[in-house]
């Protein structure tokens, strides 16, 4: 998408270049203020990332920034693959593998909690919902909150939900999911207290943190011009190749999909070009982490990735208009039940596994938001563990459509 395309003129700042400048200044201002000595303690409990998300949400609600802009889609397509690549090349895959059982276990507890929450919410509020499409809409929301937006639209297409009936789910998904993101980020400052309450075994995170520090930060230095150019080239060229590869793969599977109508009905939108792009960039980044390319982390490759991430995050927040929440109260009520239920399931799993809050927050957001949002949460808790969020988010994307369809069928049967 071309960011210079005509914007939707519904706000004070609509020109893509002006909007980019506004969001950039907002992010820079937040991080600048966070270093003020009197406010450092405050930002330890409410990290700058949460304001990078919520301030644009507020400006959109006040009519300053638009809820829709060509800039947002362009940022997502252009920035997300490169930043994921830069964050993944520094991954200690062996250390992450040792965390796999607990991380996946906590995430799956959230997945089950979301489905159970949808059933409970439907039982409580079904009489207030669209009697024709209410169950289908909640199946689509379940797909989104286990996988992502691509899964939600795949379920909408598979179940042939009309756009006018489906519109409330877009509002609920956007506002509630991004609000949940802000809440999880705000909880990052409570990790130590949580560890004491739940008797978390500290050895797991300490071991991984020590390994990450040794491999990635012990020899970190100020990057040279050559290294900066290499990092930017790796990110942008690698991201472009992933986009190109996603398109090629998508074209390659189309004949097979067309020959299998039932499979195409379910997976047609899920296996989109951008979904395949994210899978390719994830696999590529992890593969590069085993090569000499990983040495670029000594020059701060992941810092460039985080800079891109901080610029991307406000575009998520700006798409959530708080003025629209009142239009979908009953779907929002079901959504609240789903979020609360999955939180209960996560707390039970963490207590049984003695898992740290990091896994609960990232596992939750990997369901509710997907790879990008889970990466944001992971970065707020343990910056060196961002790849965990990416991997769990991709795992959720694989399951989302199928579980969403199953949930819709169950609710329809009820």
C-alpha positions in Angstrom: 0.0 0.0 0.0 1.3 3.4 -0.9 1.4 5.7 2.2 1.0 8.7 -0.1 -2.5 7.6 -1.2 -5.4 9.9 -0.4 -6.2 9.6 3.4 -9.6 9.3 4.9 -10.4 12.9 5.9 -12.1 12.3 9.3 -9.7 13.8 11.7 -7.5 16.9 12.3 -4.3 15.2 11.1 -5.0 13.1 8.0 -2.0 13.7 5.7 0.2 10.5 5.9 3.4 12.5 6.3 1.9 14.8 8.9 0.4 11.8 10.7 3.8 10.0 10.7 5.5 13.1 12.1 2.9 13.5 14.8 3.2 9.8 15.9 7.0 10.0 15.8 7.0 13.1 17.9 4.6 11.5 20.4 6.8 8.4 20.8 10.0 10.4 21.1 8.3 12.7 23.7 7.2 9.7 25.8 10.6 8.2 25.9 12.2 11.6 26.6 9.9 12.2 29.5 10.4 8.7 30.9 14.0 9.6 31.6 13.2 12.6 33.8 14.5 11.7 37.2 11.2 12.5 39.2 9.2 10.3 36.8 11.5 7.2 36.6 9.8 5.4 39.4 6.4 6.0 37.7 7.6 4.6 34.4 9.0 1.5 36.1 5.4 0.5 36.8 3.8 2.0 33.7 6.4 1.5 30.9 6.6 4.0 28.0 5.2 1.4 25.7 1.8 1.6 27.3 1.7 5.4 26.5 2.9 4.8 23.0 -0.3 2.8 22.6 -2.9 4.7 24.7 -2.0 8.2 23.7 -2.8 7.6 20.0 -6.0 5.9 21.1 -7.0 9.1 23.0 -6.0 11.3 20.1 -8.2 9.2 17.7 -11.1 9.4 20.2 -10.7 13.2 20.3 -10.7 13.4 16.5 -7.1 14.5 16.2 -5.8 11.4 14.4 -7.9 9.2 12.1 -9.0 5.6 13.0 -8.2 4.7 9.4 -5.3 5.8 7.3 -3.2 4.4 4.5 -0.2 5.0 6.7 -1.3 2.3 9.2 -1.5 -0.6 6.7 1.7 0.6 5.0 3.6 0.6 8.3 2.4 -2.8 9.2 3.4 -4.3 5.9 6.7 -2.5 5.6 8.0 -2.4 9.2 6.7 -5.6 10.7 8.8 -8.1 8.6 12.1 -6.2 9.0 11.6 -5.6 12.8 10.7 -9.3 13.4 13.8 -10.3 11.5 16.1 -8.1 13.6 14.6 -9.3 16.8 14.9 -12.9 15.8 18.5 -13.1 14.7 19.6 -12.6 18.3 17.5 -15.4 19.5 19.1 -18.2 21.6 16.9 -20.9 20.2 18.3 -23.6 22.5 17.4 -21.5 25.6 14.0 -20.9 24.3 13.5 -24.6 23.6 14.2 -25.3 27.2 11.3 -22.9 28.1 8.9 -24.5 25.5 6.9 -26.8 27.7 5.9 -24.2 30.2 5.5 -21.4 27.7 3.2 -23.4 25.4 1.4 -24.9 28.4 0.5 -21.5 29.8 -0.5 -20.3 26.3 -2.8 -23.3 25.7 -4.4 -22.7 29.0 -5.3 -19.2 27.7 -6.6 -20.7 24.5 -8.9 -23.1 26.4 -10.0 -20.2 28.6 -11.0 -18.1 25.6 -13.2 -20.9 24.3 -14.8 -21.6 27.7 -15.3 -17.8 28.1 -17.1 -17.6 24.8 -19.5 -20.4 25.8 -20.2 -18.8 29.2 -20.6 -15.4 27.7 -23.0 -16.8 25.1 -25.1 -18.5 27.8 -25.3 -15.3 29.7 -26.0 -12.8 26.9 -27.3 -14.8 23.9 -30.8 -13.3 24.2 -29.2 -9.8 23.7 -27.2 -10.8 20.6 -28.0 -11.0 16.9 -30.1 -14.2 16.9 -29.0 -15.1 13.3 -25.3 -14.3 13.4 -24.5 -14.0 17.1 -22.9 -17.4 17.5 -21.0 -17.0 14.2 -19.7 -13.6 15.3 -18.4 -15.0 18.6 -16.7 -17.8 16.7 -15.0 -15.1 14.6 -14.0 -13.2 17.7 -12.6 -16.4 19.2 -10.6 -17.0 16.1 -9.1 -13.5 16.4 -8.3 -13.8 20.1 -6.5 -17.2 19.5 -4.8 -16.3 16.3 -5.3 -12.9 14.8 -7.3 -10.7 12.5 -6.5 -13.0 9.5 -8.2 -15.8 11.4 -11.2 -13.7 12.2 -11.8 -12.7 8.6 -11.2 -16.3 7.5 -14.1 -17.4 9.8 -16.3 -14.6 8.6 -15.7 -15.7 5.0 -16.2 -19.4 5.8 -19.5 -18.8 7.6 -20.6 -16.1 5.1 -21.3 -13.5 7.9 -22.7 -10.3 6.3 -20.5 -7.3 6.7 -23.3 -5.2 8.4 -23.8 -8.0 11.0 -20.1 -8.5 11.4 -19.1 -4.8 11.9 -19.6 -4.8 15.7 -16.9 -7.5 16.1 -14.3 -5.3 14.5 -14.9 -2.7 17.1 -14.9 -5.2 20.0 -11.8 -6.9 18.7 -9.9 -3.7 18.2 -10.8 -1.8 21.4 -10.7 -4.7 23.8 -7.7 -6.5 22.5 -5.5 -3.3 22.5 -6.8 -2.3 25.9 -5.8 -5.8 27.1 -2.4 -5.1 25.6 -2.1 -2.0 27.6 -3.1 -3.8 30.8 -0.5 -6.5 30.3 2.2 -4.0 29.7 1.2 -2.1 32.8 1.6 -5.3 34.9 5.3 -5.6 33.8 6.4 -3.8 37.0 4.7 -6.4 39.2 6.9 -9.3 38.1 8.9 -9.5 41.4 5.8 -9.4 43.6 4.0 -11.9 41.5 7.0 -14.3 41.8 6.8 -14.1 45.6 3.0 -14.7 45.6 3.1 -17.7 43.3 6.4 -19.1 44.5 7.9 -18.9 41.0 11.1 -20.9 40.5 13.6 -18.1 39.6 16.2 -20.5 38.1 14.5 -20.8 34.7 14.5 -17.1 33.9 17.8 -16.5 35.5 19.5 -19.1 33.4 18.0 -17.8 30.2 18.7 -14.2 31.1 22.3 -15.1 31.8 22.7 -16.9 28.5 21.2 -14.0 26.6 23.3 -11.4 28.3 26.4 -13.4 27.6 25.7 -14.0 24.0 24.1 -10.7 23.0 25.1 -7.9 25.3 28.5 -8.7 26.8 30.4 -7.5 23.7 27.9 -5.0 22.5 29.4 -1.8 21.1 28.5 1.4 19.3 27.7 0.5 15.7 29.9 1.8 12.9 28.4 3.3 9.7 29.2 0.0 7.9 27.3 -2.0 10.6 24.3 0.3 10.5 24.1 -0.1 6.7 24.4 -3.8 7.1 21.7 -4.0 9.7 19.3 -1.8 7.6 20.1 -3.8 4.5 19.5 -7.1 6.3 16.2 -5.9 7.7 14.7 -4.2 4.6 16.0 -6.7 2.0 15.2 -9.7 4.2 11.7 -8.3 4.9 11.2 -7.7 1.2 12.3 -11.2 0.2 9.9 -12.6 2.8 7.1 -10.5 1.3 8.1 -11.7 -2.2 8.3 -15.3 -1.0 4.9 -15.1 0.7 3.4 -14.0 -2.6 5.1 -16.8 -4.5 4.0 -19.4 -2.0 0.5 -18.1 -2.0 0.4 -18.3 -5.8 1.8 -21.8 -5.7 -0.8 -23.2 -3.4 -3.8 -21.6 -5.2 -4.3 -24.5 -7.7 -4.3 -27.0 -4.9 -6.7 -24.9 -2.9 -9.0 -24.4 -5.8 -9.1 -28.1 -6.4 -10.2 -28.7 -2.8 -13.2 -26.4 -2.3 -13.8 -27.4 1.3 -10.2 -26.8 2.4 -10.2 -23.5 0.5 -13.3 -22.4 2.2 -11.7 -22.8 5.6 -8.0 -21.9 4.9 -8.4 -19.6 1.9 -8.1 -16.3 3.8 -6.0 -17.8 6.7 -3.2 -18.7 4.3 -2.9 -15.2 2.9 0.2 -13.6 1.4 0.9 -11.7 4.6 0.4 -14.7 6.8 2.9 -16.7 4.7 5.2 -13.7 4.9 5.2 -13.7 8.7 5.9 -17.4 8.7 8.8 -17.0 6.3 10.4 -14.1 8.2 10.1 -16.0 11.4 11.7 -19.1 10.0 14.3 -17.0 8.2 15.2 -15.0 11.4 15.5 -18.1 13.4 17.7 -19.7 10.8 20.0 -16.7 10.6 20.4 -16.8 14.4 22.5 -20.0 13.8 24.8 -18.1 11.4 27.5 -15.5 11.6 24.8 -12.9 10.9 23.9 -13.1 14.6 27.1 -11.1 15.3 25.2 -8.0 14.1 23.5 -8.1 17.5 26.9 -6.9 18.9 26.2 -3.7 17.0 22.7 -3.5 18.4 20.6 -5.0 15.6 17.7 -5.7 18.0 17.8 -2.0 19.1 17.0 -1.0 15.5 14.2 -3.6 15.6 12.8 -2.1 18.8 12.9 1.4 17.2 10.8 0.1 14.4 8.5 -1.5 16.9 8.0 1.7 18.9 7.0 3.4 15.6 4.6 0.6 14.7 2.8 0.5 18.0 1.1 3.9 17.9 -0.4 2.9 14.6 -2.2 0.1 16.4 -3.4 2.4 19.1 -4.6 5.0 16.7 -7.1 2.6 15.1 -9.0 2.1 18.3 -11.7 4.8 18.7 -13.1 4.9 22.2 -16.2 6.7 21.0 -17.4 3.6 19.3 -17.4 1.3 22.3 -21.0 2.1 23.3 -22.4 0.8 20.0 -21.6 -2.8 20.9 -22.3 -3.2 24.6 -23.5 -6.9 24.6 -20.7 -8.2 22.4 -18.3 -6.2 24.6 -19.9 -7.9 27.7 -19.2 -11.4 26.1 -15.7 -10.2 25.3 -15.1 -9.2 28.9 -16.2 -12.6 30.0 -13.8 -14.2 27.6 -10.9 -12.1 28.8 -11.6 -12.7 32.4 -12.0 -16.5 31.9 -8.8 -16.8 30.0 -7.0 -14.8 32.8 -8.4 -17.3 35.4 -7.2 -20.2 33.3 -3.7 -18.6 33.0 -3.4 -18.0 36.7 -4.3 -21.6 37.4 -1.7 -22.8 34.9 1.0 -20.5 36.2 0.3 -21.6 39.8 0.5 -25.3 38.8 3.6 -24.8 36.7 5.3 -22.2 39.0 5.7 -20.2 35.8 6.7 -16.5 35.9 4.4 -13.6 35.0 6.3 -13.2 31.7 4.8 -16.5 30.4 1.3 -15.6 31.5 1.4 -12.1 29.9 3.1 -13.2 26.6 0.9 -16.4 26.4 -2.2 -14.3 26.9 -1.2 -11.7 24.3 0.0 -14.4 21.8 -3.7 -15.5 21.8 -5.4 -12.1 22.1 -3.2 -10.1 19.8 -0.8 -12.3 17.7 3.0 -12.1 17.0 3.4 -8.3 16.9 1.4 -7.6 20.0 3.0 -10.6 21.9 6.4 -9.2 20.9 5.5 -5.8 22.4 4.5 -7.5 25.7 7.6 -9.7 25.7 9.8 -6.7 25.1 8.1 -4.8 28.1 8.8 -7.8 30.4 12.1 -9.3 29.2 13.5 -7.6 26.1 15.9 -10.4 25.3 13.0 -12.9 25.2 11.0 -11.1 22.4 11.3 -14.2 20.1 9.1 -16.2 22.5 6.2 -13.8 21.7 6.7 -14.2 18.0 6.8 -18.0 18.1 3.8 -18.3 20.4 1.9 -15.8 18.2 2.6 -17.8 15.1 1.4 -20.9 16.9 -1.8 -19.2 17.8 -2.3 -18.2 14.1 -2.1 -21.8 13.1 -4.9 -22.8 15.5 -7.2 -19.7 15.4 -9.3 -20.4 12.4 -10.1 -24.0 13.2 -10.9 -23.3 16.9 -13.0 -20.4 15.8 -15.1 -22.5 13.5 -15.4 -25.2 16.1 -16.6 -22.6 18.7 -19.1 -21.1 16.3 -20.5 -24.6 15.6 -20.8 -25.3 19.4 -22.5 -22.0 20.1 -24.9 -22.5 17.2 -25.8 -25.9 18.5 -26.5 -24.4 21.9 
